[in-house]
Amino acid sequence: MRTNRGHAIFAVMLILLAATVQCTGQERPAPGILLSNDDGIEAPGLIALFDALRKVGTVTVAAPVREQSGISHGMTTRKLIPVRRSDRQGTKWFGIDATPASCVRLALESLLPGRPDIVVSGINRGENVGLVTFYSATVAAAREAAFLRIPAIAVNLQSGESMDYAAAADFIAALVRELARRGFGEGLFLNINIPALPRDRIKGILVTRQDLRPTLEYFEKKETRGGQDMYWPSYKTLDAGAGKTDIWAVRNGYIAITPLSLDQTDAGGLESLKNLEKLPWK
């Protein structure tokens, strides 16, 4: 009974999402989807997303052969990149020995016969909220596609006992289906974080801004070996904070959809620093 109620609430939530999107009145062909991640090509999050997305469109998988979390937007350079191709359930899978961002770029430039309609990166095991997105290779894989003006989504599932990859994948499939129905926008670049809760306990969907509080990093000093100091890096998760940010949403049981931008230019700085153009330096 609890399971049926959970599915019903989750279905209503997805209907509400669809209701917020303007109908075009036209049938569109099934979208071409490139799927990648940073947890590796055999990660449960990627497999769950593949199972859900192949019901929405034509999926190609291009993902790193091993887990590469936290390497940000690092690129594989100055080495040959091995690629292992396989076919699973009529779908092309490319296992690539490269960073997530390089996996996406290689697929877009050389492995796919044409440009996909959207690139989806995930499902990452663990949230990527606030300024942590700058460290995230999951977000970087989506950003690499956005560099080429290809719509992109990074998908993250908060760690916890109630992690439900299937529920997260169902939500993303519904989102991609609805975005495809209205037509993908060229500037679409979304970071999505889903709380580690059963379907029936997810409160809803919020479109949020990114929390800008600094991460809580600390370094634990260990015993020295041969006179060298050793430090173990770690961090603490931020509390919900004030305002409906991505962190606030996930901490309070909501799916957070955060639109990201490639332009890091500070508009205010353009004006306040204008006088530096006249700096005498020669």
LOMIBA-117233 format. One record per residue (C-alpha): x, z, y; residue in one letter; residue number from 1. Coordinates in steps of 0.5 Angstrom, whole numbers. Example, Ala and Ser with C-alpha at 12.3 -4.5 7.8 and 13.67 -1.06 7.14 Angstrom:
% residues 2
<site><east>25</east><up>16</up><north>-9</north><residu>A</residu><num>1</num></site>
<site><east>27</east><up>14</up><north>-2</north><residu>S</residu><num>2</num></site>
//
This chain:
% residues 282
<site><east>0</east><up>0</up><north>0</north><residu>M</residu><num>1</num></site>
<site><east>6</east><up>2</up><north>5</north><residu>R</residu><num>2</num></site>
<site><east>9</east><up>-5</up><north>3</north><residu>T</residu><num>3</num></site>
<site><east>3</east><up>-9</up><north>5</north><residu>N</residu><num>4</num></site>
<site><east>2</east><up>-5</up><north>11</north><residu>R</residu><num>5</num></site>
<site><east>9</east><up>-6</up><north>13</north><residu>G</residu><num>6</num></site>
<site><east>8</east><up>-14</up><north>12</north><residu>H</residu><num>7</num></site>
<site><east>2</east><up>-14</up><north>16</north><residu>A</residu><num>8</num></site>
<site><east>5</east><up>-11</up><north>22</north><residu>I</residu><num>9</num></site>
<site><east>11</east><up>-15</up><north>21</north><residu>F</residu><num>10</num></site>
<site><east>7</east><up>-21</up><north>21</north><residu>A</residu><num>11</num></site>
<site><east>3</east><up>-19</up><north>27</north><residu>V</residu><num>12</num></site>
<site><east>9</east><up>-18</up><north>31</north><residu>M</residu><num>13</num></site>
<site><east>12</east><up>-25</up><north>29</north><residu>L</residu><num>14</num></site>
<site><east>5</east><up>-28</up><north>31</north><residu>I</residu><num>15</num></site>
<site><east>6</east><up>-25</up><north>38</north><residu>L</residu><num>16</num></site>
<site><east>13</east><up>-28</up><north>39</north><residu>L</residu><num>17</num></site>
<site><east>9</east><up>-35</up><north>37</north><residu>A</residu><num>18</num></site>
<site><east>4</east><up>-33</up><north>43</north><residu>A</residu><num>19</num></site>
<site><east>9</east><up>-33</up><north>48</north><residu>T</residu><num>20</num></site>
<site><east>12</east><up>-40</up><north>47</north><residu>V</residu><num>21</num></site>
<site><east>8</east><up>-46</up><north>50</north><residu>Q</residu><num>22</num></site>
<site><east>6</east><up>-51</up><north>45</north><residu>C</residu><num>23</num></site>
<site><east>8</east><up>-58</up><north>46</north><residu>T</residu><num>24</num></site>
<site><east>2</east><up>-61</up><north>43</north><residu>G</residu><num>25</num></site>
<site><east>7</east><up>-65</up><north>39</north><residu>Q</residu><num>26</num></site>
<site><east>10</east><up>-65</up><north>32</north><residu>E</residu><num>27</num></site>
<site><east>17</east><up>-65</up><north>31</north><residu>R</residu><num>28</num></site>
<site><east>22</east><up>-66</up><north>26</north><residu>P</residu><num>29</num></site>
<site><east>25</east><up>-61</up><north>22</north><residu>A</residu><num>30</num></site>
<site><east>31</east><up>-58</up><north>25</north><residu>P</residu><num>31</num></site>
<site><east>38</east><up>-59</up><north>23</north><residu>G</residu><num>32</num></site>
<site><east>41</east><up>-52</up><north>23</north><residu>I</residu><num>33</num></site>
<site><east>49</east><up>-50</up><north>22</north><residu>L</residu><num>34</num></site>
<site><east>49</east><up>-43</up><north>19</north><residu>L</residu><num>35</num></site>
<site><east>56</east><up>-39</up><north>20</north><residu>S</residu><num>36</num></site>
<site><east>58</east><up>-32</up><north>20</north><residu>N</residu><num>37</num></site>
<site><east>64</east><up>-27</up><north>20</north><residu>D</residu><num>38</num></site>
<site><east>63</east><up>-23</up><north>14</north><residu>D</residu><num>39</num></site>
<site><east>65</east><up>-29</up><north>9</north><residu>G</residu><num>40</num></site>
<site><east>61</east><up>-34</up><north>6</north><residu>I</residu><num>41</num></site>
<site><east>59</east><up>-30</up><north>0</north><residu>E</residu><num>42</num></site>
<site><east>56</east><up>-24</up><north>5</north><residu>A</residu><num>43</num></site>
<site><east>49</east><up>-22</up><north>3</north><residu>P</residu><num>44</num></site>
<site><east>47</east><up>-23</up><north>11</north><residu>G</residu><num>45</num></site>
<site><east>49</east><up>-30</up><north>11</north><residu>L</residu><num>46</num></site>
<site><east>45</east><up>-31</up><north>4</north><residu>I</residu><num>47</num></site>
<site><east>39</east><up>-28</up><north>6</north><residu>A</residu><num>48</num></site>
<site><east>39</east><up>-32</up><north>12</north><residu>L</residu><num>49</num></site>
<site><east>40</east><up>-39</up><north>8</north><residu>F</residu><num>50</num></site>
<site><east>34</east><up>-37</up><north>4</north><residu>D</residu><num>51</num></site>
<site><east>30</east><up>-36</up><north>10</north><residu>A</residu><num>52</num></site>
<site><east>32</east><up>-42</up><north>14</north><residu>L</residu><num>53</num></site>
<site><east>32</east><up>-47</up><north>9</north><residu>R</residu><num>54</num></site>
<site><east>25</east><up>-47</up><north>9</north><residu>K</residu><num>55</num></site>
<site><east>25</east><up>-48</up><north>16</north><residu>V</residu><num>56</num></site>
<site><east>30</east><up>-54</up><north>17</north><residu>G</residu><num>57</num></site>
<site><east>36</east><up>-58</up><north>14</north><residu>T</residu><num>58</num></site>
<site><east>41</east><up>-53</up><north>13</north><residu>V</residu><num>59</num></site>
<site><east>49</east><up>-54</up><north>13</north><residu>T</residu><num>60</num></site>
<site><east>53</east><up>-48</up><north>11</north><residu>V</residu><num>61</num></site>
<site><east>60</east><up>-47</up><north>14</north><residu>A</residu><num>62</num></site>
<site><east>63</east><up>-40</up><north>14</north><residu>A</residu><num>63</num></site>
<site><east>70</east><up>-37</up><north>13</north><residu>P</residu><num>64</num></site>
<site><east>72</east><up>-36</up><north>6</north><residu>V</residu><num>65</num></site>
<site><east>74</east><up>-28</up><north>8</north><residu>R</residu><num>66</num></site>
<site><east>71</east><up>-23</up><north>12</north><residu>E</residu><num>67</num></site>
<site><east>74</east><up>-23</up><north>19</north><residu>Q</residu><num>68</num></site>
<site><east>70</east><up>-18</up><north>23</north><residu>S</residu><num>69</num></site>
<site><east>72</east><up>-16</up><north>30</north><residu>G</residu><num>70</num></site>
<site><east>77</east><up>-22</up><north>32</north><residu>I</residu><num>71</num></site>
<site><east>73</east><up>-24</up><north>38</north><residu>S</residu><num>72</num></site>
<site><east>74</east><up>-31</up><north>40</north><residu>H</residu><num>73</num></site>
<site><east>80</east><up>-33</up><north>36</north><residu>G</residu><num>74</num></site>
<site><east>82</east><up>-40</up><north>34</north><residu>M</residu><num>75</num></site>
<site><east>86</east><up>-42</up><north>28</north><residu>T</residu><num>76</num></site>
<site><east>92</east><up>-46</up><north>31</north><residu>T</residu><num>77</num></site>
<site><east>98</east><up>-49</up><north>28</north><residu>R</residu><num>78</num></site>
<site><east>97</east><up>-49</up><north>21</north><residu>K</residu><num>79</num></site>
<site><east>93</east><up>-54</up><north>16</north><residu>L</residu><num>80</num></site>
<site><east>86</east><up>-51</up><north>15</north><residu>I</residu><num>81</num></site>
<site><east>84</east><up>-51</up><north>7</north><residu>P</residu><num>82</num></site>
<site><east>76</east><up>-53</up><north>6</north><residu>V</residu><num>83</num></site>
<site><east>73</east><up>-52</up><north>0</north><residu>R</residu><num>84</num></site>
<site><east>66</east><up>-56</up><north>-1</north><residu>R</residu><num>85</num></site>
<site><east>60</east><up>-54</up><north>-6</north><residu>S</residu><num>86</num></site>
<site><east>53</east><up>-56</up><north>-6</north><residu>D</residu><num>87</num></site>
<site><east>48</east><up>-50</up><north>-7</north><residu>R</residu><num>88</num></site>
<site><east>41</east><up>-52</up><north>-8</north><residu>Q</residu><num>89</num></site>
<site><east>42</east><up>-59</up><north>-5</north><residu>G</residu><num>90</num></site>
<site><east>45</east><up>-56</up><north>1</north><residu>T</residu><num>91</num></site>
<site><east>53</east><up>-57</up><north>3</north><residu>K</residu><num>92</num></site>
<site><east>57</east><up>-51</up><north>4</north><residu>W</residu><num>93</num></site>
<site><east>64</east><up>-51</up><north>7</north><residu>F</residu><num>94</num></site>
<site><east>68</east><up>-45</up><north>5</north><residu>G</residu><num>95</num></site>
<site><east>74</east><up>-45</up><north>11</north><residu>I</residu><num>96</num></site>
<site><east>80</east><up>-41</up><north>11</north><residu>D</residu><num>97</num></site>
<site><east>80</east><up>-40</up><north>19</north><residu>A</residu><num>98</num></site>
<site><east>77</east><up>-36</up><north>24</north><residu>T</residu><num>99</num></site>
<site><east>69</east><up>-36</up><north>25</north><residu>P</residu><num>100</num></site>
<site><east>70</east><up>-40</up><north>32</north><residu>A</residu><num>101</num></site>
<site><east>74</east><up>-45</up><north>29</north><residu>S</residu><num>102</num></site>
<site><east>69</east><up>-46</up><north>23</north><residu>C</residu><num>103</num></site>
<site><east>64</east><up>-48</up><north>27</north><residu>V</residu><num>104</num></site>
<site><east>68</east><up>-52</up><north>31</north><residu>R</residu><num>105</num></site>
<site><east>71</east><up>-56</up><north>25</north><residu>L</residu><num>106</num></site>
<site><east>64</east><up>-57</up><north>22</north><residu>A</residu><num>107</num></site>
<site><east>61</east><up>-60</up><north>29</north><residu>L</residu><num>108</num></site>
<site><east>67</east><up>-64</up><north>30</north><residu>E</residu><num>109</num></site>
<site><east>69</east><up>-67</up><north>23</north><residu>S</residu><num>110</num></site>
<site><east>65</east><up>-64</up><north>17</north><residu>L</residu><num>111</num></site>
<site><east>58</east><up>-66</up><north>19</north><residu>L</residu><num>112</num></site>
<site><east>55</east><up>-73</up><north>20</north><residu>P</residu><num>113</num></site>
<site><east>52</east><up>-71</up><north>26</north><residu>G</residu><num>114</num></site>
<site><east>50</east><up>-66</up><north>31</north><residu>R</residu><num>115</num></site>
<site><east>45</east><up>-60</up><north>29</north><residu>P</residu><num>116</num></site>
<site><east>39</east><up>-58</up><north>33</north><residu>D</residu><num>117</num></site>
<site><east>42</east><up>-51</up><north>33</north><residu>I</residu><num>118</num></site>
<site><east>48</east><up>-46</up><north>30</north><residu>V</residu><num>119</num></site>
<site><east>46</east><up>-40</up><north>27</north><residu>V</residu><num>120</num></site>
<site><east>51</east><up>-34</up><north>26</north><residu>S</residu><num>121</num></site>
<site><east>50</east><up>-28</up><north>22</north><residu>G</residu><num>122</num></site>
<site><east>47</east><up>-24</up><north>19</north><residu>I</residu><num>123</num></site>
<site><east>52</east><up>-19</up><north>21</north><residu>N</residu><num>124</num></site>
<site><east>53</east><up>-13</up><north>18</north><residu>R</residu><num>125</num></site>
<site><east>52</east><up>-8</up><north>24</north><residu>G</residu><num>126</num></site>
<site><east>50</east><up>-9</up><north>31</north><residu>E</residu><num>127</num></site>
<site><east>53</east><up>-13</up><north>36</north><residu>N</residu><num>128</num></site>
<site><east>51</east><up>-10</up><north>43</north><residu>V</residu><num>129</num></site>
<site><east>53</east><up>-8</up><north>50</north><residu>G</residu><num>130</num></site>
<site><east>60</east><up>-10</up><north>51</north><residu>L</residu><num>131</num></site>
<site><east>62</east><up>-10</up><north>44</north><residu>V</residu><num>132</num></site>
<site><east>60</east><up>-17</up><north>44</north><residu>T</residu><num>133</num></site>
<site><east>66</east><up>-19</up><north>47</north><residu>F</residu><num>134</num></site>
<site><east>70</east><up>-17</up><north>41</north><residu>Y</residu><num>135</num></site>
<site><east>65</east><up>-20</up><north>36</north><residu>S</residu><num>136</num></site>
<site><east>67</east><up>-26</up><north>32</north><residu>A</residu><num>137</num></site>
<site><east>59</east><up>-27</up><north>30</north><residu>T</residu><num>138</num></site>
<site><east>58</east><up>-28</up><north>37</north><residu>V</residu><num>139</num></site>
<site><east>64</east><up>-32</up><north>38</north><residu>A</residu><num>140</num></site>
<site><east>62</east><up>-37</up><north>33</north><residu>A</residu><num>141</num></site>
<site><east>55</east><up>-38</up><north>36</north><residu>A</residu><num>142</num></site>
<site><east>59</east><up>-38</up><north>43</north><residu>R</residu><num>143</num></site>
<site><east>63</east><up>-44</up><north>40</north><residu>E</residu><num>144</num></site>
<site><east>57</east><up>-48</up><north>39</north><residu>A</residu><num>145</num></site>
<site><east>55</east><up>-46</up><north>46</north><residu>A</residu><num>146</num></site>
<site><east>61</east><up>-49</up><north>49</north><residu>F</residu><num>147</num></site>
<site><east>59</east><up>-56</up><north>47</north><residu>L</residu><num>148</num></site>
<site><east>52</east><up>-55</up><north>50</north><residu>R</residu><num>149</num></site>
<site><east>49</east><up>-54</up><north>43</north><residu>I</residu><num>150</num></site>
<site><east>43</east><up>-48</up><north>42</north><residu>P</residu><num>151</num></site>
<site><east>46</east><up>-42</up><north>39</north><residu>A</residu><num>152</num></site>
<site><east>44</east><up>-36</up><north>36</north><residu>I</residu><num>153</num></site>
<site><east>48</east><up>-30</up><north>34</north><residu>A</residu><num>154</num></site>
<site><east>44</east><up>-25</up><north>29</north><residu>V</residu><num>155</num></site>
<site><east>46</east><up>-18</up><north>28</north><residu>N</residu><num>156</num></site>
<site><east>43</east><up>-12</up><north>23</north><residu>L</residu><num>157</num></site>
<site><east>44</east><up>-5</up><north>25</north><residu>Q</residu><num>158</num></site>
<site><east>48</east><up>-1</up><north>20</north><residu>S</residu><num>159</num></site>
<site><east>44</east><up>4</up><north>16</north><residu>G</residu><num>160</num></site>
<site><east>40</east><up>6</up><north>10</north><residu>E</residu><num>161</num></site>
<site><east>34</east><up>2</up><north>11</north><residu>S</residu><num>162</num></site>
<site><east>38</east><up>-5</up><north>13</north><residu>M</residu><num>163</num></site>
<site><east>33</east><up>-10</up><north>11</north><residu>D</residu><num>164</num></site>
<site><east>37</east><up>-17</up><north>11</north><residu>Y</residu><num>165</num></site>
<site><east>30</east><up>-20</up><north>8</north><residu>A</residu><num>166</num></site>
<site><east>26</east><up>-18</up><north>14</north><residu>A</residu><num>167</num></site>
<site><east>32</east><up>-20</up><north>19</north><residu>A</residu><num>168</num></site>
<site><east>32</east><up>-27</up><north>16</north><residu>A</residu><num>169</num></site>
<site><east>24</east><up>-28</up><north>16</north><residu>D</residu><num>170</num></site>
<site><east>24</east><up>-26</up><north>24</north><residu>F</residu><num>171</num></site>
<site><east>30</east><up>-31</up><north>25</north><residu>I</residu><num>172</num></site>
<site><east>26</east><up>-36</up><north>21</north><residu>A</residu><num>173</num></site>
<site><east>20</east><up>-35</up><north>25</north><residu>A</residu><num>174</num></site>
<site><east>24</east><up>-35</up><north>32</north><residu>L</residu><num>175</num></site>
<site><east>28</east><up>-42</up><north>30</north><residu>V</residu><num>176</num></site>
<site><east>21</east><up>-45</up><north>27</north><residu>R</residu><num>177</num></site>
<site><east>18</east><up>-43</up><north>34</north><residu>E</residu><num>178</num></site>
<site><east>24</east><up>-45</up><north>38</north><residu>L</residu><num>179</num></site>
<site><east>24</east><up>-52</up><north>35</north><residu>A</residu><num>180</num></site>
<site><east>17</east><up>-53</up><north>36</north><residu>R</residu><num>181</num></site>
<site><east>17</east><up>-53</up><north>43</north><residu>R</residu><num>182</num></site>
<site><east>24</east><up>-56</up><north>44</north><residu>G</residu><num>183</num></site>
<site><east>31</east><up>-53</up><north>44</north><residu>F</residu><num>184</num></site>
<site><east>34</east><up>-52</up><north>51</north><residu>G</residu><num>185</num></site>
<site><east>41</east><up>-54</up><north>52</north><residu>E</residu><num>186</num></site>
<site><east>43</east><up>-48</up><north>55</north><residu>G</residu><num>187</num></site>
<site><east>40</east><up>-43</up><north>49</north><residu>L</residu><num>188</num></site>
<site><east>45</east><up>-38</up><north>47</north><residu>F</residu><num>189</num></site>
<site><east>42</east><up>-32</up><north>44</north><residu>L</residu><num>190</num></site>
<site><east>45</east><up>-25</up><north>42</north><residu>N</residu><num>191</num></site>
<site><east>40</east><up>-22</up><north>37</north><residu>I</residu><num>192</num></site>
<site><east>40</east><up>-15</up><north>34</north><residu>N</residu><num>193</num></site>
<site><east>35</east><up>-12</up><north>29</north><residu>I</residu><num>194</num></site>
<site><east>35</east><up>-4</up><north>28</north><residu>P</residu><num>195</num></site>
<site><east>36</east><up>-2</up><north>21</north><residu>A</residu><num>196</num></site>
<site><east>29</east><up>0</up><north>20</north><residu>L</residu><num>197</num></site>
<site><east>23</east><up>-2</up><north>14</north><residu>P</residu><num>198</num></site>
<site><east>19</east><up>-8</up><north>17</north><residu>R</residu><num>199</num></site>
<site><east>13</east><up>-3</up><north>18</north><residu>D</residu><num>200</num></site>
<site><east>17</east><up>1</up><north>23</north><residu>R</residu><num>201</num></site>
<site><east>20</east><up>-4</up><north>27</north><residu>I</residu><num>202</num></site>
<site><east>16</east><up>-3</up><north>34</north><residu>K</residu><num>203</num></site>
<site><east>16</east><up>-10</up><north>37</north><residu>G</residu><num>204</num></site>
<site><east>21</east><up>-15</up><north>40</north><residu>I</residu><num>205</num></site>
<site><east>24</east><up>-14</up><north>47</north><residu>L</residu><num>206</num></site>
<site><east>28</east><up>-19</up><north>51</north><residu>V</residu><num>207</num></site>
<site><east>33</east><up>-15</up><north>54</north><residu>T</residu><num>208</num></site>
<site><east>39</east><up>-15</up><north>59</north><residu>R</residu><num>209</num></site>
<site><east>46</east><up>-13</up><north>56</north><residu>Q</residu><num>210</num></site>
<site><east>48</east><up>-6</up><north>57</north><residu>D</residu><num>211</num></site>
<site><east>55</east><up>-6</up><north>61</north><residu>L</residu><num>212</num></site>
<site><east>57</east><up>1</up><north>59</north><residu>R</residu><num>213</num></site>
<site><east>64</east><up>1</up><north>57</north><residu>P</residu><num>214</num></site>
<site><east>65</east><up>3</up><north>49</north><residu>T</residu><num>215</num></site>
<site><east>67</east><up>9</up><north>47</north><residu>L</residu><num>216</num></site>
<site><east>74</east><up>8</up><north>44</north><residu>E</residu><num>217</num></site>
<site><east>79</east><up>13</up><north>41</north><residu>Y</residu><num>218</num></site>
<site><east>85</east><up>14</up><north>38</north><residu>F</residu><num>219</num></site>
<site><east>87</east><up>19</up><north>33</north><residu>E</residu><num>220</num></site>
<site><east>95</east><up>21</up><north>32</north><residu>K</residu><num>221</num></site>
<site><east>97</east><up>21</up><north>25</north><residu>K</residu><num>222</num></site>
<site><east>104</east><up>24</up><north>23</north><residu>E</residu><num>223</num></site>
<site><east>110</east><up>20</up><north>24</north><residu>T</residu><num>224</num></site>
<site><east>114</east><up>17</up><north>19</north><residu>R</residu><num>225</num></site>
<site><east>121</east><up>16</up><north>21</north><residu>G</residu><num>226</num></site>
<site><east>120</east><up>18</up><north>28</north><residu>G</residu><num>227</num></site>
<site><east>115</east><up>13</up><north>29</north><residu>Q</residu><num>228</num></site>
<site><east>108</east><up>15</up><north>32</north><residu>D</residu><num>229</num></site>
<site><east>102</east><up>13</up><north>28</north><residu>M</residu><num>230</num></site>
<site><east>95</east><up>12</up><north>31</north><residu>Y</residu><num>231</num></site>
<site><east>88</east><up>11</up><north>28</north><residu>W</residu><num>232</num></site>
<site><east>83</east><up>7</up><north>32</north><residu>P</residu><num>233</num></site>
<site><east>76</east><up>8</up><north>32</north><residu>S</residu><num>234</num></site>
<site><east>70</east><up>9</up><north>36</north><residu>Y</residu><num>235</num></site>
<site><east>63</east><up>12</up><north>37</north><residu>K</residu><num>236</num></site>
<site><east>57</east><up>9</up><north>38</north><residu>T</residu><num>237</num></site>
<site><east>53</east><up>9</up><north>45</north><residu>L</residu><num>238</num></site>
<site><east>47</east><up>13</up><north>46</north><residu>D</residu><num>239</num></site>
<site><east>41</east><up>9</up><north>48</north><residu>A</residu><num>240</num></site>
<site><east>42</east><up>10</up><north>55</north><residu>G</residu><num>241</num></site>
<site><east>37</east><up>8</up><north>61</north><residu>A</residu><num>242</num></site>
<site><east>33</east><up>2</up><north>62</north><residu>G</residu><num>243</num></site>
<site><east>31</east><up>-3</up><north>57</north><residu>K</residu><num>244</num></site>
<site><east>38</east><up>-6</up><north>55</north><residu>T</residu><num>245</num></site>
<site><east>40</east><up>-9</up><north>48</north><residu>D</residu><num>246</num></site>
<site><east>43</east><up>-2</up><north>46</north><residu>I</residu><num>247</num></site>
<site><east>36</east><up>2</up><north>49</north><residu>W</residu><num>248</num></site>
<site><east>32</east><up>-3</up><north>45</north><residu>A</residu><num>249</num></site>
<site><east>35</east><up>-2</up><north>38</north><residu>V</residu><num>250</num></site>
<site><east>36</east><up>5</up><north>39</north><residu>R</residu><num>251</num></site>
<site><east>29</east><up>6</up><north>40</north><residu>N</residu><num>252</num></site>
<site><east>26</east><up>1</up><north>34</north><residu>G</residu><num>253</num></site>
<site><east>26</east><up>-6</up><north>37</north><residu>Y</residu><num>254</num></site>
<site><east>29</east><up>-12</up><north>36</north><residu>I</residu><num>255</num></site>
<site><east>33</east><up>-14</up><north>42</north><residu>A</residu><num>256</num></site>
<site><east>34</east><up>-21</up><north>44</north><residu>I</residu><num>257</num></site>
<site><east>39</east><up>-22</up><north>49</north><residu>T</residu><num>258</num></site>
<site><east>40</east><up>-29</up><north>53</north><residu>P</residu><num>259</num></site>
<site><east>48</east><up>-30</up><north>54</north><residu>L</residu><num>260</num></site>
<site><east>51</east><up>-34</up><north>59</north><residu>S</residu><num>261</num></site>
<site><east>58</east><up>-38</up><north>59</north><residu>L</residu><num>262</num></site>
<site><east>59</east><up>-38</up><north>66</north><residu>D</residu><num>263</num></site>
<site><east>63</east><up>-31</up><north>67</north><residu>Q</residu><num>264</num></site>
<site><east>64</east><up>-33</up><north>75</north><residu>T</residu><num>265</num></site>
<site><east>62</east><up>-27</up><north>79</north><residu>D</residu><num>266</num></site>
<site><east>58</east><up>-30</up><north>85</north><residu>A</residu><num>267</num></site>
<site><east>59</east><up>-24</up><north>89</north><residu>G</residu><num>268</num></site>
<site><east>66</east><up>-25</up><north>89</north><residu>G</residu><num>269</num></site>
<site><east>66</east><up>-32</up><north>91</north><residu>L</residu><num>270</num></site>
<site><east>64</east><up>-30</up><north>98</north><residu>E</residu><num>271</num></site>
<site><east>68</east><up>-23</up><north>98</north><residu>S</residu><num>272</num></site>
<site><east>74</east><up>-27</up><north>96</north><residu>L</residu><num>273</num></site>
<site><east>73</east><up>-33</up><north>101</north><residu>K</residu><num>274</num></site>
<site><east>78</east><up>-30</up><north>106</north><residu>N</residu><num>275</num></site>
<site><east>84</east><up>-31</up><north>101</north><residu>L</residu><num>276</num></site>
<site><east>84</east><up>-38</up><north>101</north><residu>E</residu><num>277</num></site>
<site><east>88</east><up>-37</up><north>108</north><residu>K</residu><num>278</num></site>
<site><east>93</east><up>-32</up><north>105</north><residu>L</residu><num>279</num></site>
<site><east>100</east><up>-34</up><north>108</north><residu>P</residu><num>280</num></site>
<site><east>104</east><up>-34</up><north>102</north><residu>W</residu><num>281</num></site>
<site><east>109</east><up>-40</up><north>103</north><residu>K</residu><num>282</num></site>
//
